[in-house]
Amino acid sequence: MEGTDLIETKAQLELASARIAALKDEIGRVIVGQQTVVEQLLWCLLAGGHALLEGIPGLGKTMLVRTVADTVALQFSRIQFTPDLMPSDITGTTLIDFGAQGTTSHRFQPGPIFGNLVLADEINRATPKTQSALLEAMQEGTVTAGGESHQLPKPFFVLATQNPIEQEGTYPLPEAQLDRFLLKIGVEYPSRAELKQIVQRTTSLEQPKASVMMTAAELMELQLAAKQMLVAEDILDLAVKVVMMSHPGESDAPDEIKRYVRFGAGPRALQAIISVSKVRALTSGRLHVSWNDICQTALPVLRHRIVLSYEAQAMGLSSDRMTEAILQKVEAER
C-alpha cells in the first residue's frame, strides 16, 4: 500500500469514527444513560442486522428505537404485537379494486413491515404463526403475499422488544427465529442519578428532540466501510474457538458448559461476532479487529444462542455466565 493511500485510508477511518461518535452523542441528548444499550444498538445497525431488546416496561425501549430512526432519517414503523394479531396485519394484504365498468383489479396494500426501522413491540405476545411472518422479512428482505414477492425498503431493520418478567399470555420465540436476531441487548434499570434526570427531562415544558445526523444512504456507506475492516487469521481462529466451546460435546469446553448447556451456538453466531467486531473496530478508529472486540461482542451475540439445561435455569444461571467462562478459558490458553 502506498504511503498516500495509507494516509487517505486513515483520514477516511477517522471521519467514519467521528460520524458514529456524533450519532451516539445525539441519541444521548434524548436518551438518559443506557450507553451500553445505545452502543450495541448502533453496532447492530452498522452490521446490517436485527436486534432483540429485553427489559421490564418503562425503560424507554420504544423511545430509544424512535430516536435512532430520527437521527438517521429512517422511515419508522411500529407494530404492537397482541395475541389476536394476524400475519397479514404485519405483511399487508391483496385488495380488489372495482372499476367503473364492472372491471376488477388486484392491488397489494403494504403492511407496517414496509419501513426502514420496524419496532416489533412485545413480540412474544403474538402467536407463533404471526411471529413466523417476520422470518422471511428478516432473513430475505422480502414479503410474499398473494403468490407475489415484494421487496422491502433498504436499509431494513427489525428491533423487537420483550418483557422478561411477565410470561402469562406470551409465546416464547423459537430458537430458529431467535437466531435471526444479530444481538440480544439487555436494557437495565437506570441508576438513581439517571432516574432523576429522566424525570426532569420528561416533566418539563421543553423536551429534547434528536436532530438528523446522517441519511439512510450514509448509513449504508458506513456498513460497507465496516465490512472492509481486517481480521487476522489468529483472531479469526480465536472467534471460532469461542463459538465451538459453547457446545457441551467439545472436549475443550469449560466445565460449566459441559454441565449446564444443552445446545451451543451455530454458524450464524460466528458470522455475527465477526461482523459486529468489525463495526466495533470501525467505531474505535482501527483498521483491524482485536481480541478485545471479540470479547465485547460475544456476550450480546451468544446471549440468545446458548440453550441452558433445566438444572441451570432452576439455579438461576445465565447464558452470559457461560459466555464469560468460555472467554476466560480462551484467554488463559492464548
N, C-alpha and C positions, 0 to 999 in steps of 0.2 A: 504494500500500500504506500503510495506517495505521501510525503510529508504534508503537502497542501490538502490532500484528500482526508488525512487524519484530522487536521485542524477543522476542516469543514464538517466532518462527522461529529467531532466533539462539540462544535457550535450548535449543530442541529440537536444533539443529545441534550445539551444544557437547555435549549429552548423548549424542547418537549417536556423535560422535567419541570421547568418553571411554569409551563402552562397547566400541568397536572396539579402542581402545588397551589396555583392561583384558584383552580377549580375547587380544590379541597377547602381552601380558606373561605371562598364564597359560600359554600354549603355550611361552613361553621358560623356564618353570620346569622343563620336561621336556626340551625340545629345546635342545641346546647350539649356539650360533651360528646359522648359516643364516637370518639376519634377513631378507635379501632374498627367500629362498625362502618363508618364512612370510608375509611381506608380500604377495607376489604370489599366494600360495595364498588368502589372505583376500580379495584383490581378486576372484579368480575366484568364490569362494563368494558374495560380496555382489553380484556381477554376474549370478549365476544360471547360470554356465557350467561347463564341464568343463575339466580341466587334464591335461596330459601332463608328467610329471616324468621327466627324463632324467639319469642319473648312474650311476657304477660301483656295484657291490654293496657293501653295508655302510655306506652313508652315512646310514641312518636314515630312508629314504623311507617305509617301511611304518609305523614308529613315529610319524612326523610325521602321517600321514593318520589313524591311530588316535587320536592326541592331539587333533587337530582335532575328530574325531567326539565325543570325550569332553567337550570344553569346550562344545560346542553341543548336547549331549544328542541327537545324531543316531544313528539305527539304522545300525550299521556292518556292512558285508558285504565279505568278501574272496574274490576269485576268483583262483586261481593258474593262469595260462594255461600250457598244455602242448600239444605237437603233437597229442595224442590227445583233446583237449577237444572235445566236440560242442556245437553251438548250443543243444540242449535242456538241456545241463548248466548253461547260463547263464540261459536264459529260463524254464525249467520245462517240464513235460510234462503231458499229459492222461492220467489213470489211470482204470481201470474198476473200480468197486466192485460186488461181488456181494452181493445181498441174501439174506435167509433163505429166501425163497420162490422163489429162482432168478431174481429180477429183477436187472437191471443198471442202473447209472447211471454217468455220466461226471463226473469231478471234476478240476479243474485244480490241480496241485501247483506252487506258485510256486518259481522258482529263486532263486539268490543275487542276481540283479539287482534283486529286490524289496527294496530298502533305501534309506535316505536318502543314505548316503555309501558308494559302492561302489568298492573298491580293485581295479582290474584289474592284477594284479601280472605284470610281464614280458609285456605284451600282445603284443609282437612274436614271441612263441614259438608262438602259436596259428596255425592255418591261416587263410587269407583267408575261408573260409566261416564259421568261428567268429567271426572278427573282425567280419564284417558283421552278426552277430547283435546287436551293440551299436548299430548305426546307427539303427534305429528307436527304440530306447530313449533314445539320446542326443538325437535330434532331436525326437521327438514325445512322449516321456514315456510311451509305451505299449509293450506287448508283445503280439504276435499269435501265438496258438497254438491249433491245432485249429479254425481259422476264426473264433475269437473274439478280440476286443481287450480287453486287461486294462490298467487304468490303474496306473501306478507311483505310489508314495507321493510326497508333496511335503513339503519340497523334495527334489530328486533331483540328485545329482552323481556323475559318474564321474571318478575320479582314477586315471589309468593311469601305470604306470612302465615304463621300458625301459632296457636296458643298452646304451650306445653302443659299447662296445669288443668285445663278443662277438657276432659275426654268424653263426656256424655254427649251423645248425638254426633260424634265425629267418626270419620273413616280414615284411619292411618294410610299414608301413601305407601304403595308397594315399593319394594326395593328397585324394581325396574324403572319406576318413574323418579324415585329419589336420585338415581344415578344420573339422570338427565340434568340435575342441578350441579353447576360447576362448584359452588360453595354453599355450605350451610353456615350462616352467620348468627351467632348468639347475641341478642340485644339485652344488655344487662341493665339493672335498675340504677338510676343516677345517684350520685353522691349527695350529701346534704347541700353543699355549695351549688351544685348543678341544679338540684331541685328548687332551690331558692331563686336561681337565675331564670329557670323555666317559668316560674310563677310571675316574676317581674316582667318578662317579655310578653307573656300571653294575656296578662290582665291590664295592660296599659293601652292608651289610645293608639299609639303608633306601634305597629308590629313589623318587624323586619321582613323584607321580601328579597329573594335572591335575584340577581341580575344574570342575563345571558353571558356566559363566559366563552362559549365556543358553539359552533354549529354541529349538526349531525355529521356533515362531511368531514369536518376537522377531527371529530371523534374517531371516525373510521380511518383517518390518516394515522392517528396515534396507535390504533390497533395494528396497522401494518408495520409501524415502526417497532412495536413491541415484538413482533414475530422475527425481526432481524437481530434481536439480541442473541449473543453467542452462548452455547452450552458446551463446556469442556467434557471430554469423554469420561474423566473420573467423577465429575459432578453428576453426569447422567447415570453412571453406574451406582452412585450413592442413592439417587432417587429411585432407581429400580429396586435396590436393596430395601428401602423403606417400604415400598408397596408390597414386595414379596414377604417381608417379615410380618405383615398383617395377617397372614394365613397361618392358622394353628398347625397345619401339616408340615410347615417348613422346619427343617432340623435346627436352623439357627435362630428361629423366632424366640423372643423373650418368653420367660415362664408365664407371665401374665396373659400373653396372647394364647399360649397353648391351653391354659386353664379356663379362661373366661370368654374366649371369642369363638363363635360358631362359624362365621364366614368372614373372609377378608375382602379387601378391595380388589376391583377388577382393572382392566387396562385403561378405562376412562380416568381412573384416579391418577395414573402416571401421566397421562396427557394433560390433566388438569394441573398437577403440580408443576410441570414444566411450563405450561402456558402462563400460569399465574406468576411463577418465579421470574419469567421474562418481563412481565409487566412490572414487578417489584424492582427489578434491575433498572428498568427504564425510569421509573419514578425516583430512584436513588441516583440517577445520573451516571450509571455504569453501563458498559457495553456487554458485560458478561454476567452470567448467573453464578451466584456464590452458594456455598453450603448453608449460610445463614438464610438465604432466600428459601431454600428447600425446607428448612426447619420452621420458618414463619408461615409458609403456605400450607404445610402438611396438615396442620390442625383443622382449618376450615374445609379442606378438601376431603379428609378422611372421616370427619365427624359423622357423616350420614352414610358412610360406606362400610364401616366396620359393624358387623352384626354381633351383638353381645349374647352370651348364653343366658338362660333363665336365672342361673345362680348369680351371675354378675348383676343382672337387673335387680334381683332381690336384695343384693348387698349395696345397691345404690352406686355402683361403679359406672363410669362414663367412658365413652369411646375416646375422649380427649386424654384420659389417663392411659389408655392403651397406646395411643399415638406417642405420648411422651415417653413411655417405656421403650418403644421402638427407636425413637430419636436418641435416647440416652445410650442404647446399646450400639447403634451405628456410630455415634460419636466416640464411644470408648474403643471401637475397633478400627477407627480411621488411622 
